[in-house]
Amino acid sequence: MARRWSKSGRSLHVAAKVASAKVQKPFGSDDFLDFVGRTGSPAHTVAEAKRRLVDAGFIELPDGPWDLKPGGKYFVTKEGTSICAFAVGGSFDASKGGVVIAAAHTDSPCLKLRPCSKMPTSAGMLQIGVDTYGGGLWHTWFDRPLGVAGKVIVSKDEGMEELLVRVDKPICLIPNLAIHLKTQKEREAFSPNKETELQPVLCLPLGVQKTDEKKEDEKQTRHHEELLAIVADSAGVSASEILDVDLCLMDATPPCRIGAFVSTPRIDNVLSTWAAVDGLVSLEDEVLASSPDLMVAASFDHEEVGSVSAAGADSAVLERWLNQSLKALDGATWADVVSRSFLLSCDCAHGLHPNYMSKHQAQHQPLLGKGIVIKSNSNQRYATTPLLAQMIRRVGELNQVPLQEFVVRNDCPCGSTIGPLLSAQLGIRTVDVGAPQWAMHSCRESAHQDDVHALRDLCRGFFQSFRSVDSSTKTLKSQSQCVWSTWECAAWMHESFLSRLEDETACAYDFGWHDFHASGHGHFDGGLLRSDVADAVPDSLAEDDEKELSVVHPARLEKRSCAVGSAIAAHFSYSRQEDGLVENTKLLDRYLQWSHGLDAT
């Protein structure tokens, strides 16, 4: 089917020939096969996700200011190849909730048409020039019927327009070389040259003759006219209107079941995109209404080539979307909620292969059909930590989703994904998970139907259960948290400071001259002594000690407040600590002794 960009070039809509009536949605793996069967390029993955979001009542957000409401459902796209959907909890509160994100990527390794794809005739055949995109198992693309999917740019009276196009019938083939024509060495190690031996043959329909190159329109010299005619017919335009193409080759054999397994192209990572989006869409109304969180399903382009692009995860786009949504909801910023937020990074995992069991670390061998894989790596190729993994295990328990573990062998390289990138960019807690699969990065991959269901259920369970798991998890507090929360921690800090004074190593606290008071009450002409503070009228003291010492009292004395490294400056306690410090220590007496000594000098 053809899908078009709007005149603004910013949003996709389905062409009028597509029926608008909703059909009964298939369940689980059948629904995934329907989803992936409509894709073929990142743009098609986003278009299908968008179609489903619109059917579920999500509203597309404009480029300008956003108007979001608690209980609302929204989405936004970038370049037509990345998408981010928001479901706002009906009880959203930036001071109590956070942002819970399930993120994936829309792209897969493939062969992409070059800007000048027209190759000279070879052995009487038309061939198409392609680039290798990502790290594919390129030998798996041989002898498969191939279609194309992507975008075309067409000429219009008012300018130009992008259209989605998908040619799902086979039009290309990369034929293998017969075994009889290969040397023994070539038979043993099939490693085709990606530049000269991976160029597809354009297979013309019966009765179609090759164009005489001398008669060909100069406008079409970068791509074969025969190819443009096929693409134009699928897009519903004339070949003469096509200005350029952005097309991916794809396996034209439809997705299918093989017993309890699914066999399809692009499991990595259309499966995760489907699971994140469907997990958000399938949330029950009661769950959404009671949630204090902003729940997000996002999927980004260009993960297979590093994510460094305007639409990739290693860009500013997600943080910008999050800040824009929080501002529209509560006037908050990402910094206000990051400590209560969490990212579930979803990308497929390596399932144990029955013919290559030694490739997996002996204690980490995830099986197909046995649940979702938590991926860990000590060298930060994955962002998972033990505590965060345990939180996701708890989410799995609450939602009856089985989980498995994976680490790569020490003698094997480890892949990576968007988890570490987004964790570093956003400062967000992150766990990398994925459904186990076979033949990752092959032209056609396979997975178990139970894992397809489980990944969707984990994403949905993550949205509805994470807040309760997070609120019941206690972590090690930082020293700054500890020092104001208990009198024991405060006593330890005071003892450390006083011991430095007593053994004359207080240089550790020497910060030089520091002007506390920036309001401009004259020039510094003396210290702020204990006797100065004692003269203050109690009723005029500020409600906050820092404000009293840095603003109110200097103004009262017409002096500036300044500290030097040789002075004792110690915040004795917070209200919750005072009784414990007074009853269990003699710290105040010791400070008084030191202050008298300083006053005398």
N, C-alpha and C positions, 0 to 999 in steps of 0.2 A: 504494500500500500504506500501511497505517497503522503508525506507529512510536510507541511510548509512552515517556513518562518513567517512571522507577521511582517508587515511593511516596515516596522521599525528595526527588524532584524534581531529582536531580542527574545521573542517567545515563540514556541512551537505550537501549532494547532493541527489537528487531524483534518485531512482533506474531506470535502463534503461527501465523497462517495462512500465513506465509512459509516456504517449504520450507527445511530446514536443510542439505540436501545441497549440496555445492560443485559448481559447474559449471566447465567448462574456461574458463580466463581468456583473453579475446581479446587480441590483440597490438597494441601501439602505439596508432595513432589509433582503431582499433575499440574498444579498451578505454577510451580517453578518451570516445568518444561514448556508450558504455554508462554511464560514470561521470556525465557531465553530464546525460544523459537521465533520471537518477534524482534530480536536484536541482531547484531552483526557488526556494530560499530559503537563507540562510546555515545554518540549522539542518539542512536536508537535505544540504548539502554536507558538514557535519561528520558527520552520521549515516552517509553513504556512506563517508567516510574511515574512520570508526570501524569499520564493518562489515568493511572490507578489512583493517584492522589486526588485528582480532580473528581473522579467518581466517588471518592470517600469524603468529599466536602472540603478539601483543602483549597485555600485561596492563594493564587500566585501574587507575590509581593512586587511592587514597582521598584524602579531604580531610585526613586526619591525617598522622602521620609516614610517610615512605616507606622501603621496604626494597628497595634496588636492588643488583644484583650485576653484576660484569663478565660480558659476554656476554648480559645480559638485554635484553628488549625491552618497552617500557612506553608508555603514553600517558595524557594527562589532558585534560579539556575544561573550558571556562568558559562559563557561561550557555547551553550547548548550541549556541553559534554560533562558538566559537573552539576550536582543538585543537592539541595539541603532543605529538609522538611522540618517544621517546628510544630509540636503539639504543646500548647501552653496549659499547664495544670490549672484547674479551676480555682485552686487555693494557692496559686503562685505567690511566693513571698521571697524576695531576694535576700532577706535577712535570715531566712530559715532553710530555704531550699537551695538548689543549685542547678547546674545544667548536666544532664545525663545524655551522652552521645553514643550512638552506634554508627561507626564509620567504615566505609569500604572504598573500593575504587571501580571505575566503570570500564577501564581499558583491559585488553588482553593482548598477548603477543600475536602478531599477524604480519601479513605482507600488505604493504600500502603502495598504491600507485604513485609513481614519481611525477613531478611537475611536467616533465616531458616523457610520457610513458610509451610513445610510439617508437618501436624498434624497427630496424631494417628487416625485410623479409629474410628468413633463414629456412632452407630446405623447403621453400614454397609455403611456409607457415607464417601467420601473423603472430607476433609475440608482444607481450606487455611488459614494460620495465617496472620493476617493483623494488622498494626498499624493505629491508627487514626491520620490523618494529619490535623492540624488546628482545628478550632472550628466548626465542622459540626453539622447540625441537623440530628443526626445519625439514628433516628427512620424513617427518610424518605428513608433510603437505604433498608428497608425491602420490600420483595416481588417484587423487581424490577429485570428485566433481566440485568445482568451486564457483560460487556466486560472488557478488560484490554488494557492499552496503556502505552508506556514508552520506555525504552532502554534495550537492552540485550548486554552482553559482550561475544564475541565469540572468540574461539581460531583460530589463523591463523599460517601458517608456519613461518611468520616473526614476530609473537608476538600475539597481541590481537587487537580486533577492536570493536567499539561500533556501533550498528545498532539501528535505530528506528523501533519500531514494534507497530502495532495497530490491535488488534483483536476486530472488531466491532460487531461480532456476539455474542449473549449471551452465556456465558460459566459458569456463577456463579449465585448463588441465596442465599439470606439470608431470609429463611422462617420465618414468624411470628408464634407465638403460638396461637392455636385456642382459641377463647374467652371462650369456655366451660372448658378449662384447666387452666384458670387464676382465681385468687381470685378476690373478689370485689375491693380490694385495688390496685391490679395490673392492673385491667381494667381502674380504674380512673386515674392512674398516670403511663403511660407507660414510663419507664425509663430503657432501657436495660443495663445490665452490659457490658461495652465496651470490657472487656477482655474475658468473657466466652460466651456472647450471641450475639456477632457481627461478628462471624467468618463465612465466606461464605462456602457454599457447592459447590464443583466442579461438575458440571453436565456433565457427559460424553456423547458423541454422541451415538446414537443407534448402537449396535453391538460392542462397545469398552468395553473390559473387564479391570478390575483393575489389575495392575501389582502385581505379587507375590513379596512381599517385600524381600523374601529370595533370589530371582533371580535378584533383581535390582542392577544395576551398582553402585558401591560405589561413583562414581563421582557425581551421581544425588541424593544423600541422603538428601540434604538440601531442595529440592523442589520435588513435585510429578512429576514422569516421565510423567504422562498423561498431566499435565499442560505444561511441557516443550515441549512435542510433538506438542501441539496446537500452542504454541508460535513459535516454530521452523518453522512450516509449514507456518505461516504468515510472518516470517522474511526471508524465502527462504534459510534456512540453515538446517543442521541436528541437532537433539537434542543433539547428542554427542559433538557437537562443542560449545554448550552453557556453558560458565563458570559461569555466574551469571546474575541476572536480576534486573532491577530497574523499577518496574511496578506499575501503579495506576489502581485501579478499576474505572469503569465509567459506567454510565447509557447507555445501548446499544440501547435504543429507540432513533431513529433519531430526530433531532430538527424539530419542526413543527410550523405552524401557528394555532391559534385559533381565528378566526375573525381578529380583528386588533391587536391581541396580539401575541407575540412569546413565545414559550415554549421550553426550552432547558436546558441542564446542563451548568454550568460554565459561566452564564451571568456575575457573579462576578468572574474574572474580564476580561474574554476574550473579552467582549464587548468593554471595554475601550482600550484594546490593539489594537483591530481592528480599532476603531475610530481614535486613534492617528496615526497609520500607514497609514490608508487610507486617513486621513486628509492631511498627508504630501505627499503621492503619488499623490493625486488628485489636487495638486496645479497647477494652470495654468502656462505655460512657461513664460508669461509676468510678472507675480507676482514674480516668482523666479528670473528672470533676473534683476528686479529693486530693489530687497530687499538688504538692507545693513546688514542683520542679518545672523547668523548661526541658522538654524531651525532644531530642534531635536525631534524625536519621540523615546521614550525609554520605555522598559518594563522589569521589574526585577522579579526574582524568590524569593520565601520564604517570601513574605509579610504576608501570613497567619500565619506564626510562628515567626514573629518578625523582619525579614529582615536582621538578623545578620549572614551573610555568604559571601563567596567570590563572589557570584553572586547576592547578595541581595542589596537593596537600601541603607542599613546601612553599606556600605563598601566604600572603596576608589575608586571603579571602575569608577563611573560616572565622578568624578573630574579629574581622570587620563585621561579618554577619552576626556574630554573637553579641558584640557590643551594640550594634544597631537594634537588635531585638530586645536586649535588656533595657536599653534607653527608652524604647517605645513602651515597655511594660511598666517599669518601676523607677525610671530615671537612674537605674543602676549601671554599673560597668562590669566588665569581666573580672576585674580585680576584686570586686565585692563578693563574687560567688565562686571563684576558682577553688578555694579550699574545700568546698562542699560539692565539687563537680567531679565527673568521672567519664573516661572514654573507654568504650569497648571497641577495640580495633579488630575488625573482622576481615580476615584474608585466609584463603584455603591452606590446609596443612598436608604434609606428606603422610599418607596412610601406608602401613606396612605392606610391602609387596611380597607375595608368596615366593617369587622367584629370586628376590634380591634381599632376603631378610638381613643379611650382614651389613647392609647399608644403614640400618637403624642402630642407634645406641641400645644396648641389650635391655636396659631397664625402662626405656621410653619407646615403646612400639605401638603407637595408636592403630587400632583396627577399624576397618570400614564397618559401619553399622553399629558401633559401640559408643558413639557419643562424640561431642565436640572436644577439640583439642586445645588445651592451654599451652601456649608456646613461650618458652623461656630461653634466655641466652645470657650468660655471664658477661659477655662483651657488648651488651646493649644493642644487639641486632634486633631484639624484641624488648619492649618496655616493661614487661611483666616483672614484678617483685613478689617474694613469698607472701607478704601480707595481702597485697592486692589480689593475688591468685586465690588466696583463701576466701576473700570476699566474694569473688565470682563463683567459687565452689559452693558457697552458701546460697547465692542466687540460684545456682543449678539445683540444689537440694529443695529449695522452696518451690521450684517450678518443675520438679521431676525431670530434669534434663541431665543425662549422664555426661560426665566429663572425663577426659583422658589427658595425658601429659606428653610433651615432646621437647627434647633437646637434641641438637645435632651432635654427631660424633666429633671428638676433638680433631680427628684427621680428615674432616670433611668441611668444606666451606658452608657458611650459613647465609641463607637469604635474609631479606628484611622486608619491611612494609611501611605503611604510613604511621603506625603506632609510635615509634621513636621520634619521628619528625614532628608530629602534632604534640606529643608529650613535651618535647623540648621547647617548641614554639609557644605553647599555651601554658606551660607549667602545670599541666593537668595529670592527675593520677591515671594510669593507663594499663590495661591488660590486653595482650594480643591473643586472639583465639581464631579458630577456623575449623571448618568441616574437613575431615580427612578425605583425600581423593587419590586416585591413581593418575599417572601420566600428566602431571602438571606441566603446562606450557606446550602440550601436544596440540595438534590441529583438532583433536577430539579427545575429550577426557571422560572419566567415569567416577561415580560416587554412589553411595548407598542411600536408598530412599529414606531410611530412618534418620540419617544424619542431616538430610535436607530438612526434614520436619524439626529435628532437634535444634538446628541453628536458628530457624525462625522462632521457635519457642523460647530459646535463650534470649534473643533480642527482645521479644515481648516481655518475658519475665524480668529482664534487666530494667526495662522502663518502669514496671509496676512494683518491683521489689527492692530496688537498690537503696532507696532512701531509708527503709527500715533496717537494712543490713548496715548501712553507713552509720546510722545513729546509734547502733548497738556495738560498734567497733571502737575500742580504745587503743590509741597509738601512743608511742613514746612521745612525751611532750618535749619541746625545745626548752633550753635553759630559760629563755625569756618568758615562756608560759609557766614553767615550774616556779620561777622566783616570785611571781605574784599570787600563785595559787595555794601554796602551803607555807606555814611558818618554818618548817624544817629546811626547805630550800632557801628561804630568805636568810635563815641563820647561817647556813653554809656559806652564802655569798658574803655576809658581813664578817664572818670569821676569816675568810680569805683576805678581805680588804684590811682588817685590823692586824692580821699577822704580817702583812706586807709593811704596814707602818712600824710595827714593833721591831722587825729585823732590818729596817731601813732599805727595803726593796720596793718602796711605793712608786719608783720610777715606772713600774709596769702600768700605773694608772696616770702617768704624766701626759697630759694632752696639750700642754702649753697654755697660752692665753686664749680664752674663748669668750667672746662677747655674747652673753645670753640675750641681751636686750637690744632689740633692733628698732625700737620706736623713736629713738632720737632725743632722749631727755638729757641734753648737754653732753659733755665729754667725761670720760672716766677720770675720777680724781681721788679714788680711794676705794677700799674694800668694803664689802657688806659684812659687818661684824655681828656677832651674837648679840651684842648690846644694842645694835640698831634694830634688830628684830624685836627685842624685848620691849623697846619703846613704842611699838605699834599699838594702836587702839584695837582691841579684839574685834569690835563690831565692824571695823573697816577692812578686816582681812578678806582676801579673795577666797572664793569657794574652792579653788584649786591651788595646791602648793606651788606647782611650777609657775602658774600665772602670778601668784603672790611674789615669788622671788625674782621673776624675770620682767614683770610689767608693773604691778601695783606698788610694791614697796620701793623700787627705784624711783617711781614718779613721786611717791610720798616724800622721799628724801632728796628729790631732785638730783639723783645720782644715777649712774648706769650700773647695771648688774653685770659683774664679770667674775669669772673663775680662773684660777691658775692651778697649775699642777701641784703646787705645794699646799693647796687647801684641801680640807676634808669636805667632800660633798657626798652625802649618803642618804638615800631615800630609805627611811627606817622600815616602814611597813605599809601594806594595804590593809583595809579594814578587816579582812578575813584572817589576817596573820597577826594582828596586834596582840590579842590576848595570849596567844601561844608564845610569842617572843618575850613579852613582859613576864609571864609566869615561869618560863623555862630557861631564860638566859639573863645574863647581866650585861648585855650588849649596850644598853643605854648608858649605864654607868661608865663603861669604857669609852664611849664616844664623848661623854661629858668631860672626862679626864683629858682627852686629847684636845677638845675644844678650848678648855681652860689654858692648856699649854700654849696653844696658838694665840689666844687672846693676850696672854702675858707677853708675847713677843711682838 
